């Protein structure tokens, strides 16, 4: 589901139900926790395109750690495993002593994120800029093509391992922008005592930031309902209006 759609809330509810009523060992993690460090993103922004400094799109995560975790979680001889935790307020990874520590093999892994399950576009559809950011900052389509190629290769390999895809569908992209602004305000309130050090975004910052997400988000709004396993349609008030279970 798009930014601010309620992925973390729904994941937490599912996790509680599976744990409490089905006695399953559930591990929940966001794709956001696998963002590359600021240092790594700075390197790829210099090597490939400046827009890759901005976290979010495919190509700004450490896919290898995810693939390694998925592989090890299927091994019956599971050993203690540590996974990164990302702090959006500082736009960087937390220190290693704050990382997730998984001591026993999970029965269920809930893997949530705005671009989880996203599919690559056809190259022809990349030609037309869909917002001012693409038009101004990606005139040669280097960024768009790189992100799309990542979806086609590494991310496809990761998403192919999903047993079930639950998609939270908002009515449109502008509604997601509104919800994301609410999310940022909550982040500021939570960390207001340290606000000098934080990288909290203003309304304008959120709108600009979400332009990097717009292409994939809109593509998912159009196509994900056709290939997801469970579709949750959201109304304008952020409530689940209908739930559709798809036949496999």
N, C-alpha and C positions, 0 to 999 in steps of 0.2 A: 504493500500500500504506500501511497505517497507520503511526503513529510507531514507530520502532525495528524495523520489519519487515525491513530490509536493503536498502532502495532504493539507497542510496549505494554499497554493496558490489557489488550486481548491476550497477548502471550502470557502475561502474569496470571490472568484468570484461568487460562487453559492449564498452566503449570500447577496452580493450586488444586484444581479439580483432579488432574491425573495423579498428583501426589497424595492428596487427602482421601479420595474415594476409590482410587485404583491401586494405591500403594506402589506407584511407579517412581523410580529414581529419575527425576527430570532435570536436565541442565538447559538453561535458557541463556542465549547470548545473541548480541546484535552484530550485524556485519560492520557496524560503525566502530566496534572495538578493534577491528582488524585494519583500521586506517594506518597507512604508512606514517612514520614519524615526520615531523616538520623538516628535519634534515634530509630524509629520503625524498620527500616531495619537492624540496628545493632543488635537489639534484636532477630529478626527472623534468622539472619545469625548465631547467637550463638546457637539458639534453634534447627534450622533445618539443614542449610548448609551455609558455608561461602560465596558462590556465590550469595546468596540472598541479600547481602549488595549492590550489583550492581543493580541499578534501570533498569527497562525495562520489564522483563519477567512477565507473569501472576504470581501473588503472591507478587508482589512488589507495588501493587496499593491498595487504600482503596475502595474496591467494595461497602461497605455499604453506603458511602456518595453518590456514583453514583446511586445506587438503590433507595435511599431515594429521590434524586433529580428527577429521572424519575417518581417516584410515585407521588410526590407533583406537578410536572408539568402537570399531567393529571387531577388534581383537579381544578374544576372551581372556587373554593374559594382560589385561589392562593395567598400566602402571600410572602412578601419580603424574599428572600433567598440568602444566601452567600455561594459561592463555592471557594475552594482553588485555588491558583495560584502557579505554581512551577517554580523555577528559576534554570535552568540547569547549569548556570554559577557558582552557589554555591552548586549545587546538593542537594538542600533542598527547602522546601516550603517558599514562601514569608511570610512576617508578615501579620497578619489578616487585617490590615488596607489597604492592597493592593489586597485583595481577590476580586473576581467577586461579584457584587451585582446585583441580578435580581429582579427588582421592579415590573414587570408585567409578566403575564403568556405568555410564548413563543408560537407562532403558529407552529414554526418549530424549532427543535433542531438538529444542525449539530454536530455530535459526531465523531471526527476524531482521528486516532491513528494507529500505525504500526501493532498492533495485534487485532484491532477491527474486529470482525467477524471470528477470528481464531477458528479452531476446534481441539479437542484433537486427538492425534494419537493413534493407537493401541499399546498396551504395548510391543508387539514383536518388533516393529520398533524402540523402544528406546534403545535396546540392543547394537546396533552398534554406536560407537562414530563417530560424523560427522566432528569433528575438534580437534585440539590439546588441546583446553580448556577442552572439555568434557573428552578427553582421560587422561589428567593429573590431572584435578581438580574434576572430578566426576566419579572416578573409580567404585564406588558402585551404581551409577545411582540414588542416593538419590535426587539430584537437579532436574534431568530430570523427574523423577517420580512425584515429588512434583509439578512442573510447569504444567505437563500434567494433573494431578489430579485437579488443579485449573481451567484449561480450561474446564474440564469435568463437574465440579460442578458450582461454583460461577460465572465464566465468561459466561458459557452457559446461565445461568439464566438472565444475563445482556443482552447478545447479542440476546436472543430470543425476546427481546422487540423492536428490530430494525424493522422499517417498510420497509426500503430500504437499500441495501448495495452497495455502489459504490467502485469498486476496481481498483486501479492504478497498472497496471502490467508492471514491468520492464523486460528487456530481461533475466537478470540473476542476481545472488547475487553480483558478483564482480562489476557490474555497480552501484549497490546500495552503495557499499563501497566507490566508487569514489565520488558519489553524497553526501554521508554523510560527507566526508572530506571537501568538498566545504562548506557545512553547518556549520561545526565547525570553519572554517576559518572566515566565516561571523560573527559568535558568538564572536570570538576573536576581530575582527575589531570593532564591536559594543561596546565592553566593554574594549577596550585596555587601557583606562586610569586607570582602576582598576585592571589590569592583575595580580598583585601580589596576590590579594585575591582570584582570580578565579580558578576554576577547569577545565580550558580549556584543551582539549586533543590534543596530538601530533598525527602524522600519525599512529605510532605504537599503541598508546593508542586506536585510533578509530578502528583499525583492531581487536585488542583484545576485545574491548567493543562489537563490532558487532558479535563476535563469540557467545556471549550469546543470540543473536537474531537469529542466523543463522538457527537453526533447525525449528523454527516456520515460519520464513520468507520463507524458501525453501518449506515447506509444503504448505504454502499459494500460492506460485507461481504455484505449481502443482494443487491444488484443488480449490482455491477460484474462478477462472474463471468459474468453473462449477456450483457454487451455488450463486454467487453474482447477484444483480439485474441489475447493469450497469457495463460493463467492458471497461476500457480505456487502450488500449495498447500503451505503450510508446516506442519511438525509442531510439537509442543510444545518440541522442542529447537532450534528455529530453523533447521531443515534443510529443503531443498526435497524434498517427498515425491513429488509428481507435477507434470508439466508438460503442459498441454493447449493445443493449437494450434487456434484456432477457424477455421472456414471463413467466408470473407467472402461 
